[in-house]
Amino acid sequence: MRTLVLNAGYEPLAVVSFKRALVLVMNDKATIVERVEGDPVWAARGAYDRPAVILLTRYVRVPGARTVPVTRRGVLRRDAHRCGYCGKTATTIDHVLPRSRGGADSWENLVAACVRCNNTKGDRTPQEIGWELRLVPRAPRGAQWTVRGTERADPRWEPYLALAA
């Protein structure tokens, strides 16, 4: 069982074990916002609510801007496994401006592509072969990308993750 930790401003910070969350609550460093009904944590001194979402009592400053590293898996996930050129199922990624022409490995230059479009495009730009991108590639934003562990999100977390998007 995992617990979503919210900063004092309701910004998602992390996903921790329910045991760690319970320790934060018992030490008055957090309060329970959402609990798992009907599944208490039993201890020698009684039962405690099992936390699903907790809120820190003090604001924690997160150093620096959270940037999402560029990965093949991330590009495919951002583009919903759909080809940026034809819309079919994508299994590869393509550089819009080819690397041989100075194209970078950045969110703005990578799109998901099907094998056919990737091979057809080759070492050319979409404009050179008369293609248009179906989407504008940009860096992903939101808690689903910056907070680790939210890929397998508990349904109780959705309202809090949506606030950060």
C-alpha positions in Angstrom: 0.0 0.0 0.0 1.4 3.4 -1.0 0.5 6.9 0.2 0.7 10.2 -1.7 2.4 13.0 0.2 1.2 16.5 -0.5 3.2 19.7 0.4 1.4 22.2 2.6 0.2 23.9 -0.5 -1.4 20.7 -1.8 1.4 20.2 -4.4 2.2 16.5 -4.8 5.7 15.7 -3.5 6.3 12.0 -3.3 4.8 8.6 -2.9 5.8 6.7 0.2 4.9 3.5 2.0 1.9 3.7 4.3 4.2 2.9 7.2 6.3 6.0 6.5 3.2 8.1 6.1 1.8 6.8 9.4 5.1 7.8 11.2 4.8 11.3 9.7 1.2 11.5 11.0 2.0 10.2 14.4 4.9 12.7 14.8 2.5 15.6 13.8 4.4 16.3 10.7 1.4 15.5 8.5 -2.3 15.0 8.6 -4.4 12.4 6.9 -6.5 13.9 4.0 -7.8 10.6 2.5 -7.9 7.3 4.3 -8.5 3.7 3.3 -11.9 2.8 4.7 -12.3 -0.5 6.4 -8.6 -1.4 6.5 -7.1 0.1 9.7 -3.5 -0.5 10.9 -3.6 -2.5 14.1 -1.0 -1.8 16.8 -0.5 -2.7 20.4 -2.3 0.5 21.5 -5.3 0.3 19.1 -6.2 0.9 15.5 -5.0 3.7 13.3 -6.5 4.9 10.0 -4.5 3.7 7.0 -3.5 6.9 5.0 -4.0 7.1 1.3 -3.1 10.8 1.0 -1.4 12.9 3.6 -0.7 16.7 3.8 2.5 18.0 5.4 1.9 20.5 8.2 4.9 22.7 7.1 5.8 23.8 3.6 8.8 22.0 2.1 10.8 24.0 -0.4 11.7 21.9 -3.4 15.1 23.0 -4.7 15.3 23.9 -8.4 12.7 23.3 -11.0 11.8 19.7 -11.5 12.7 18.7 -15.1 11.7 15.5 -16.7 14.6 13.6 -18.3 14.1 12.7 -21.9 13.7 8.9 -22.5 12.4 6.7 -25.2 9.7 5.4 -22.9 8.8 8.9 -21.9 8.3 10.1 -25.5 6.1 7.1 -26.3 4.1 7.7 -23.1 3.7 11.5 -23.8 2.5 10.8 -27.4 0.2 8.0 -26.2 2.0 5.4 -28.4 0.6 7.1 -31.5 2.8 8.1 -34.5 3.3 11.8 -34.8 3.0 11.6 -38.6 0.2 9.1 -39.4 -1.5 8.4 -36.1 -1.0 4.6 -36.1 0.5 2.7 -33.2 4.1 3.8 -32.6 6.9 1.7 -31.4 9.9 3.9 -32.2 10.9 7.5 -31.7 12.0 9.9 -34.4 14.1 13.1 -34.4 12.0 15.8 -36.2 15.3 17.6 -37.1 17.7 14.6 -37.8 20.7 14.2 -35.5 23.0 14.4 -38.5 21.8 17.9 -39.0 22.2 19.0 -35.5 18.9 17.8 -34.0 19.1 17.4 -30.3 17.7 14.7 -28.0 15.1 17.0 -26.5 11.4 16.8 -25.8 10.8 19.4 -28.5 12.7 17.5 -31.2 11.5 13.9 -30.5 8.1 12.3 -31.5 6.8 8.8 -31.4 6.7 7.2 -34.8 5.6 3.9 -36.4 8.4 1.9 -38.1 7.0 2.7 -41.6 7.0 6.5 -41.1 10.4 6.4 -39.3 12.0 4.5 -42.2 10.3 6.6 -44.9 11.3 9.8 -43.3 14.9 8.7 -42.9 17.4 11.6 -42.7 15.0 14.3 -43.9 12.8 16.9 -42.1 9.0 16.5 -42.4 8.8 19.7 -44.5 11.2 18.2 -47.1 8.9 15.3 -47.8 5.6 17.3 -47.4 4.6 15.9 -44.0 3.0 17.7 -41.1 3.2 16.7 -37.4 -0.1 15.8 -35.8 1.1 17.4 -32.5 3.5 20.0 -31.3 6.3 18.1 -29.3 6.9 19.8 -26.0 8.2 18.8 -22.5 5.5 17.1 -20.4 4.2 18.8 -17.3 2.2 17.8 -14.3 2.6 15.6 -11.2 2.4 12.4 -13.2 5.8 13.3 -14.7 7.6 14.9 -11.8 6.5 12.7 -8.8 7.8 9.2 -8.9 5.4 6.4 -8.3 2.3 8.0 -9.7 2.2 5.7 -12.7 0.2 3.2 -10.7 -1.9 5.8 -9.0 -4.5 5.0 -6.5 -7.9 6.3 -7.6 -8.1 8.4 -4.4 -5.0 10.4 -5.6 -6.6 11.7 -8.9 -8.2 14.9 -7.5 -4.8 15.9 -5.9 -2.7 15.0 -9.0 -5.2 16.9 -11.2 -4.6 20.1 -9.2 -0.9 20.0 -10.1 -1.4 19.4 -13.8 
